[in-house]
Amino acid sequence: MTRNYFHLHLVSDATGETLIAVSRAVAAQYQGVASIEHVYPFVRSMAQLDRAIAEIEAAPGIVLYTLVDIELTTRLETACRDMGSPCLSVLQPIFSLFQAYLGTASTSRPGAQHMLNADYFKRIDALNFTMLHDDGQQPENLGQADVVLLGVSRTSKTPTSIYLANRGIKTANVPLVPNVPPPDAIQNLNGPLVVGLVASAERIVQIRQNRLLALNADQETAYVDRMSVAEEVAHSRRLFAQHGWPIIDVTRRSIEETAAAIIDLYKEHKVKFIAQS
């Protein structure tokens, strides 16, 4: 009989983000089957691992892990084999590929990707900048941004900005409000990449209506009027075209997909900017 759910145990010696991302990407390919996630982060001692194994025994299922300590790995694999739960190291095939190509073995460092290095502090700096320049704040500092996002309300500007900041890209976002001209600072930006975000009027109205419902606000407003919203979007498109700013339609894109497209544009922009400097 086909399962409609299964237990998924994710054992990590760090935050577990890698396992969560990989497992969800795969689980999404199985429609009608839900995974019940059990996440065990920062498993770095035998006592911590034994607690995770006890929970796996109580709810058997698939076990994925990212452990670099050999003793912990052996203990987990043995326990899973004894209880009949499939167990897989998500990183081992990649380690093997790297080792074959580089000709050297890896150094076991749990959570090494989260070390406080220059890239880490770059991301923190980008996140601080992005939070201070959300929703049109401090427009006089837009020239310090790597990326500036423009769009009407509810085109995913803020979550996209935060995602980009977590990739180390200082991002400001500016809302386009009906009958209010955008800040003058935007007209003369030279260094930052300016990107316009748009969506279908139907999608924006739907999101805005949900927002008003959550706030118990009046629904009879131009903010959710289909024709008014369509004019907002059309006006934003004309503005973007006038300045030659790239446009991304976020109607059917996830935040991750939108950010990936922006990162590609940003890489091209940096190359051109450096060449012109």
BELQUIRA-V259150 format. One line per field, one symbol per residue. phi: phi as a letter, one per 30 degrees, with the letter a starting at -180 (. if undefined). psi: psi as a letter, one per 30 degrees, with the letter a starting at -180 (. if undefined). A space follows every 50 residues. Layout:
# BELQUIRA-V259150
phi = ???
psi = ???
This chain:
# BELQUIRA-V259150
phi = .ddcaadbcccbcbdidddddddddddddcdibcccdbcbdhdbbddddd ddddddddbeadccbbccddddddddddddddcicdbbdddeddeddddd ddibddcdbeiddcddcddddddddddeddddbdhidhddceddddbbcb ldeiciddddddddddcicdbcbbdcceibddeeeddcdcdddcbccbad edddeeddddddddchcdddadebdedddddeddddddddddciddcbdc eccdedddddddddddddddddddddd
psi = kkkfllkjkjkkgbfgeeeeeeeeeeeffjkgkkkjkjkjlhjgleeeee eeeeeeefikakkklikfkeeeeeeeeeeeeefgkkkkjefeeeeeeeee efglllkjjkgffgliaeeefeeeeeeeeeefhkhgkhffgffflekkkk llkhggeeeeeeeeefggjjklkkkjkkgjklkefeegkeelkkkkkllk eeeeeeeeeeeeeffhlkfilffgkeeeeeeeeeeeeeeeeefgkkkkjg egkleeeeeeeeeeeeeeeeeeeeef.
